[in-house]
Amino acid sequence: MEFLGVNITEWVGYLASFVLLLSFTMKDMRKLRMVNSAGAVLFVIYGFMLSTSWPIVITNAAIFAINMYYLSKHKS
């Protein structure tokens, strides 16, 4: 499946990259971790769309878990 001549898998990769880069413009650490987590989830999806690219899936799942740990730690 393609959109504007680019397949959907690549669009997910571009979106994940954009969201990840956007997270690094955040000054507030909580917002940074939330946006970065969204980028990590998109990269996990992208990794599975690439016929399961385990390095991408594992690394971004770990990043997501670390972000969730620190976000939950700051709530208490």
ROKOL-454838 format. One line per 4 residues: their letters; for each residue x, y, z of N, C-alpha, C, O. Coordinates in steps of 0.001 Angstrom, whole numbers. Example, Ala and Ser with C-alpha at 12.3 -4.5 7.8 and 13.67 -1.06 7.14 Angstrom:
# residues 2
as	13190/-5690/7800/12300/-4500/7800/13200/-3300/7800/14236/-3319/8465  12850/-2250/7080/13670/-1060/7140/12900/30/7870/13409/1138/8039 .
# end
This chain:
# residues 76
mefl	849/-1173/0/0/0/0/897/1238/0/1885/1306/730  535/2203/-823/1335/3424/-936/473/4663/-793/-726/4649/-1074  1112/5732/-349/490/7041/-259/1512/8042/-756/2609/8138/-207  1157/8794/-1800/2063/9740/-2446/3355/9080/-2920/4425/9687/-2872 .
gvni	3246/7839/-3374/4393/7132/-3898/5326/6547/-2846/6373/5995/-3185  4957/6661/-1576/5778/6127/-487/4952/5068/232/3783/5298/542  5557/3899/503/4764/2859/1147/4487/3206/2616/5208/3993/3231  3447/2614/3149/2972/2939/4493/4043/2660/5550/4167/3408/6520 .
tewv	4811/1594/5367/5869/1275/6331/6852/2435/6452/7245/2807/7557  7245/3000/5324/8165/4140/5355/7524/5350/6023/8196/6075/6757  6231/5580/5781/5544/6694/6434/5585/6544/7952/5811/7515/8674  5364/5317/8428/5423/5078/9878/6833/5381/10388/6983/5983/11451 .
gyla	7853/4979/9657/9235/5273/10027/9519/6763/10052/10166/7259/10975  9038/7483/9042/9226/8939/9015/8501/9613/10178/9041/10515/10817  7278/9169/10444/6515/9737/11565/7213/9459/12885/7306/10348/13732  7702/8245/13073/8424/7892/14295/9661/8778/14462/9938/9262/15560 .
sfvl	10393/8987/13382/11586/9843/13434/11222/11275/13784/11892/11912/14596  10156/11782/13167/9713/13146/13442/9311/13317/14903/9705/14287/15551  8522/12371/15422/8057/12463/16809/9254/12379/17762/9312/13110/18750  10196/11502/17472/11389/11386/18306/12180/12692/18300/12583/13175/19358 .
llsf	12402/13262/17128/13113/14545/17047/12350/15644/17763/12949/16476/18446  11038/15655/17615/10209/16648/18296/10382/16560/19807/10389/17585/20489  10522/15351/20336/10656/15183/21786/11892/15908/22319/11893/16380/23456  12928/15995/21514/14157/16635/21977/14090/18157/21956/15042/18820/22368 .
tmkd	12994/18715/21488/12817/20167/21552/12088/20579/22835/11942/21768/23116  11636/19599/23601/10860/19866/24808/11785/20267/25959/12830/19651/26165  11399/21293/26699/12158/21702/27879/11663/20976/29124/12440/20671/30029  10370/20705/29158/9774/20014/30299/10057/18512/30175/9682/17886/29184 .
mrkl	10718/17941/31183/11126/16539/31109/9938/15593/30993/10025/14575/30306  8837/15913/31652/7655/15045/31576/7107/15009/30143/6789/13940/29622  7000/16184/29511/6530/16238/28119/7500/15514/27196/7088/14792/26288  8803/15716/27439/9813/15062/26619/9629/13552/26677/9636/12888/25640 .
rmvn	9464/13001/27878/9311/11545/28027/8015/11046/27399/7980/9951/26837  6955/11836/27489/5680/11418/26904/5769/11381/25380/5351/10406/24755  6310/12434/24787/6431/12496/23328/7450/11463/22844/7240/10814/21819  8555/11311/23584/9556/10317/23237/8967/8916/23294/9298/8071/22462 .
saga	8100/8661/24261/7426/7363/24363/6549/7100/23151/6505/5977/22648  5852/8126/22677/5030/7978/21481/5909/7619/20281/5542/6772/19466  7063/8266/20180/7999/7945/19108/8516/6522/19222/8659/5827/18216  8798/6085/20446/9286/4714/20656/8228/3689/20247/8543/2674/19625 .
vlfv	6975/3963/20600/5888/3047/20212/5781/2992/18686/5613/1915/18114  5877/4133/18036/5833/4147/16571/6999/3362/15981/6837/2671/14975  8176/3464/16602/9318/2693/16115/9130/1198/16338/9581/396/15520  8477/808/17423/8177/-609/17642/7249/-1105/16530/7463/-2175/15961 .
iygf	6230/-322/16232/5313/-682/15140/6077/-778/13823/5894/-1724/13057  6925/200/13570/7752/212/12357/8633/-1036/12296/8762/-1658/11242  9231/-1395/13419/10078/-2590/13468/9321/-3849/13100/9843/-4710/12391  8079/-3961/13585/7268/-5119/13220/6841/-5066/11754/6727/-6103/11101 .
mlst	6608/-3871/11243/6219/-3740/9836/7365/-4115/8895/7127/-4469/7740  8586/-4039/9376/9759/-4405/8572/10051/-5902/8677/11212/-6311/8696  9016/-6702/8745/9171/-8154/8915/9923/-8468/10201/10794/-9336/10238  9573/-7758/11225/10116/-7893/12576/11627/-7678/12608/12413/-8626/12605 .
swpi	12002/-6412/12638/13397/-6014/12816/13647/-5942/14324/13373/-4927/14965  14170/-7032/14874/14320/-7136/16328/15176/-6042/16955/14830/-5594/18048  16260/-5581/16352/17018/-4492/16991/16175/-3229/17195/16288/-2565/18226  15337/-2900/16220/14473/-1722/16342/13410/-1965/17402/13154/-1090/18229 .
vitn	12791/-3133/17391/11720/-3452/18346/12253/-3470/19767/11680/-2829/20648  13334/-4189/20007/13863/-4347/21367/14354/-3018/21928/14038/-2673/23067  15121/-2271/21142/15655/-997/21618/14546/-23/21975/14599/617/23025  13549/98/21119/12487/1068/21369/11506/606/22436/10918/1436/23130 .
aaif	11320/-693/22580/10511/-1201/23689/11206/-881/25012/10549/-531/25993  12534/-1002/25038/13294/-662/26243/13213/833/26535/13050/1231/27689  13325/1656/25510/13206/3109/25697/11829/3448/26254/11708/4268/27165  10789/2817/25708/9434/3039/26197/9324/2643/27671/8749/3380/28472 .
ainm	9873/1487/28026/9814/1013/29415/10550/1963/30356/10064/2246/31451  11697/2449/29947/12456/3395/30770/11666/4688/30960/11597/5223/32066  11075/5185/29880/10258/6397/29987/9080/6186/30938/8773/7054/31755  8426/5037/30828/7282/4748/31710/7722/4657/33172/7013/5110/34070 .
yyls	8893/4070/33401/9428/3972/34757/9599/5370/35355/9122/5640/36457  10275/6252/34630/10531/7588/35153/9259/8425/35245/9120/9228/36167  8329/8251/34305/7069/8976/34399/6267/8532/35615/5662/9366/36288  6252/7242/35908/5514/6758/37079/6231/7110/38370/5584/7330/39394 .
khks	7549/7167/38341/8343/7522/39523/8083/8976/39938/8050/9288/41128  7903/9844/38971/7682/11262/39267/6258/11550/39724/5995/12609/40293  5336/10621/39481/3950/10826/39929/3820/10687/41428/3014/11384/42046  4608/9789/42033/4469/9536/43461/5232/10496/44331/5192/10384/45556 .
# end
